[in-house]
């Protein structure tokens, strides 16, 4: 498989994800970014609070959610200057950008009470980070060699498996499933 084949396949797979599983899907993709952010990052606690709050929403732990006055506001108001200063080629800082962009998609959908799979904006979050990791070895996910590296194939296979699982399974997926099908490296 090559990158374009994968994106075409995933574009079809995400259309089948059941409505009740779409928030989990988006958070599962966002988890990859969250796990790559260094804890020493100056705004790590803001990101961590948002991440935990979104999982509480998914898991139904927070029944009285006021999305207008929540931990989510800090992500929406993230400083453009600070965001612009993040290095696109540093894994942790790229992960911060990917997290903010993905969380913003999720938050907008939640506030509009919309349900969408998030499209490529969501499932490419992990692959954008993998691409930065691969660039240290002078390759990228658009090259056949880069796409077929273990780190890339592990993520691609996990996404393919999970997207099918979320299309067919009626069980409730929660925070404890946040790394389902992923091989940690």
N, C-alpha and C positions, 0 to 999 in steps of 0.2 A: 504494500500500500504506500502511496505517496500523500503528501499534505493535501493536495486538491481533492483526491479521492476521499480522504478522511473528512474534510469539511463538507463535501457533498453528502456523504453518508450521515454525518451528524446533523446537518440541516434537516434531513428527513426524520431522523430519530427523535429530535427534540419536539417535533410536531406531535408525536405520539405520547409524550409524557402526560400522565394524568394530571388534571387540575390540582388535585389535593397533594401532588408531589412536586409541584413546580418550585415552591419556596425552598424545599429541601434540595432540589437540583442546583438552584442558584447558590445556596449556602455551601453545598459540597464543593462546587467550583471555587468559591471564595476562600474556602479552607486552605486550598493549596497556596494561595497568596499569603494568607495570615500566617501560616506555618513557616514561611520564608522571611518574615519580617524580624529583624534583630530586636531583641527585647531592650536594647540600649537606645533604640531610636527615640528621639525626643518626644514624639507624640504617640508612642506605643500604647500608653494607657487609654487614650481617646479611641484608638482603633480597637483595642481589646474590649472596651466597654460596648462599643457599637456591635462588634462581632458577637459578644455574649448576649446582648439585647435581641439581636436578630434571631439567634438560636432559641431564646426564650419564646419569641413569637412563634417560630416554627413548632416548638414542642408544646405550645399551649400553656406555658407556665405563667404567662403574664396576661390575665384575662381583661384587665382594665388598662389597656394600652392607649396612651394619648400620643399619637405619632407626631403631633405638632410640637409637643414639649417633651422631648426625650433625648436619650443619648445619640439619637440619629442626627440631631441638629448639628452637632459638631462635625460630622462628616460632610454634610451639605454646605457648611460654612467654612470648610477647610481653606486656609489661606492660599490664594492663587500664587502669591510670591513664594511661599514655602513649597507649594506643589511644584512650581516651575524650577525651583532650585534642586529638586531631586534628580539624581543621576540615572538616566534610562539604562545605563550599562552596568550598574551595580545591582546585584541580585536582590538585596534587601530593599533598596530604594525603588527599584522597578516593582517589587512586590507591593510596596506602599501605594504606588500609583495605580496598580491593577486593583488593589483592594478598594481604594477610594472610588475608582470608576465603576467597579462592580457593585459596591454597596450603594452608590448613587442610583444605579438602575433599579436595584431592589427596593430602595426607599421610595423612589418615585412611584413604582408600581403599588407598593403598600399604601401610600397616601392617596392614590387614585382608586384604591380597591380594585386594581386590575390584576389579572393573572396572565402572565406570559412566561415563556421559557427563558427569556432574556437573549435568545438568539446567539449569534456568534460572540456578541459582547461578553457573554458569560462563559461559554465553554472554551473560548480562546485565552481566558485569564491564565490558566495553568501553562498553556503552550507558549504564551508570550514570555513567561518566566523561564521555562525550559529553554527557549531560544537564547536568552541571555546567558544561561549556564553553558550552552553549547558553543557560544561565540568565544568563550575562553579557550576552546579547542579548535578555533578557526573553522567552524562549521555552523550550520543553522538548520532549522526545521524544514526549510524549503528545499534543501539538498536531500537527495535520497539517502546519502550516508548519515546525515544529521537526523533525519526523520526516523531512521531505523536504528538509532542508538537505544540502549536499554531504558534510559530515563524517559525518553520520548514515547517509546512503545509501551512502557508501563502505564503512562498516563492515558495514551490513546486507547489502549485496551480497557482500562478502567472506565473511561467515559463511555465507550461503546457498550460495555456490560451494564453499567448503571442506567444508561438511558433506556435500554431495553427493559431492565428490571422495573424502572419507574413507569413504564408504559403498560406493564402486565400485572404488577403486583398491587394488591389492595392494602397491604400492611402499612402501618404508620412508621415513617422513617424519622429518626430523631438525632440529636447531638451525638449520641453514642455510635451512630452509623456514619459519622462525618468523614471517615476514611475508608468506607466500604469499597472493596475491590482495588484499593491502592496498595502498591508495594512501597513501603518506606525505604528510602535509600539514604 
